[in-house]
């Protein structure tokens, strides 16, 4: 898999929607080819397994889209927490 599009830190111009689509491509690939690695990544990112299961059960959206939203939401929570405690 070509991973050059994963270098988000080098691309400050990327909007949320673009990042969402880029991450979703990776999530889709992992869901299809290496689900255990995806689970490991979600654990390391600290995405709640219970919240993820609930979101997947309640949503009619593409599962990769749901997982991607959970990833981005968790990362944004971390940014907000860091901002709150760094001041």
VOTORGU-804342 format. One record per residue (C-alpha): residue in one letter; residue number from 1; y, x, z. Coordinates in steps of 0.1 Angstrom, whole numbers. Layout:
residues N
+---+-----+-------+-------+-------+
! r !   k !    py !    px !    pz !
+---+-----+-------+-------+-------+
! a ! NUM !     Y !     X !     Z !
...
+---+-----+-------+-------+-------+
end
This chain:
residues 87
+---+-----+-------+-------+-------+
! r !   k !    py !    px !    pz !
+---+-----+-------+-------+-------+
! x !   1 !     0 !     0 !     0 !
! x !   2 !    35 !    13 !    -9 !
! x !   3 !    54 !    16 !    23 !
! x !   4 !    87 !    28 !    10 !
! x !   5 !   102 !    -6 !    16 !
! x !   6 !    95 !    -3 !    53 !
! x !   7 !   123 !    21 !    59 !
! x !   8 !   148 !    -5 !    72 !
! x !   9 !   167 !    20 !    94 !
! x !  10 !   179 !    38 !    62 !
! x !  11 !   192 !     5 !    47 !
! x !  12 !   220 !    -9 !    68 !
! x !  13 !   229 !   -34 !    41 !
! x !  14 !   197 !   -55 !    45 !
! x !  15 !   203 !   -90 !    57 !
! x !  16 !   180 !  -110 !    79 !
! x !  17 !   165 !  -129 !    49 !
! x !  18 !   158 !   -97 !    31 !
! x !  19 !   142 !   -81 !    61 !
! x !  20 !   122 !  -113 !    67 !
! x !  21 !   107 !  -112 !    32 !
! x !  22 !   100 !   -75 !    34 !
! x !  23 !    82 !   -78 !    67 !
! x !  24 !    64 !  -110 !    56 !
! x !  25 !    49 !   -90 !    26 !
! x !  26 !    34 !   -65 !    51 !
! x !  27 !    22 !   -93 !    74 !
! x !  28 !     5 !  -110 !    45 !
! x !  29 !   -12 !   -78 !    34 !
! x !  30 !   -24 !   -71 !    69 !
! x !  31 !   -37 !  -106 !    74 !
! x !  32 !   -57 !  -102 !    42 !
! x !  33 !   -69 !   -66 !    46 !
! x !  34 !   -67 !   -54 !    82 !
! x !  35 !   -63 !   -83 !   107 !
! x !  36 !   -72 !   -61 !   136 !
! x !  37 !   -44 !   -38 !   129 !
! x !  38 !   -20 !   -67 !   127 !
! x !  39 !   -31 !   -79 !   161 !
! x !  40 !   -26 !   -43 !   175 !
! x !  41 !     9 !   -42 !   160 !
! x !  42 !    18 !   -76 !   175 !
! x !  43 !     5 !   -64 !   209 !
! x !  44 !    27 !   -32 !   206 !
! x !  45 !    57 !   -52 !   196 !
! x !  46 !    50 !   -75 !   226 !
! x !  47 !    47 !  -107 !   207 !
! x !  48 !    31 !  -132 !   231 !
! x !  49 !    -4 !  -141 !   219 !
! x !  50 !    -1 !  -176 !   235 !
! x !  51 !    32 !  -183 !   219 !
! x !  52 !    19 !  -171 !   186 !
! x !  53 !   -12 !  -194 !   188 !
! x !  54 !    10 !  -223 !   197 !
! x !  55 !    35 !  -216 !   169 !
! x !  56 !     7 !  -213 !   144 !
! x !  57 !   -10 !  -246 !   156 !
! x !  58 !    23 !  -265 !   155 !
! x !  59 !    37 !  -252 !   122 !
! x !  60 !    29 !  -264 !    87 !
! x !  61 !    45 !  -232 !    73 !
! x !  62 !    27 !  -202 !    58 !
! x !  63 !    10 !  -184 !    87 !
! x !  64 !    25 !  -151 !    76 !
! x !  65 !    59 !  -167 !    78 !
! x !  66 !    53 !  -179 !   113 !
! x !  67 !    41 !  -144 !   124 !
! x !  68 !    71 !  -128 !   107 !
! x !  69 !    95 !  -151 !   125 !
! x !  70 !    78 !  -143 !   158 !
! x !  71 !    82 !  -106 !   151 !
! x !  72 !   118 !  -108 !   143 !
! x !  73 !   126 !  -131 !   172 !
! x !  74 !   110 !  -107 !   196 !
! x !  75 !   128 !   -77 !   182 !
! x !  76 !   161 !   -96 !   184 !
! x !  77 !   153 !  -105 !   220 !
! x !  78 !   148 !   -68 !   227 !
! x !  79 !   182 !   -59 !   211 !
! x !  80 !   200 !   -85 !   232 !
! x !  81 !   183 !   -73 !   264 !
! x !  82 !   193 !   -37 !   257 !
! x !  83 !   229 !   -48 !   250 !
! x !  84 !   230 !   -68 !   282 !
! x !  85 !   218 !   -39 !   304 !
! x !  86 !   236 !   -10 !   286 !
! x !  87 !   270 !   -23 !   296 !
+---+-----+-------+-------+-------+
end
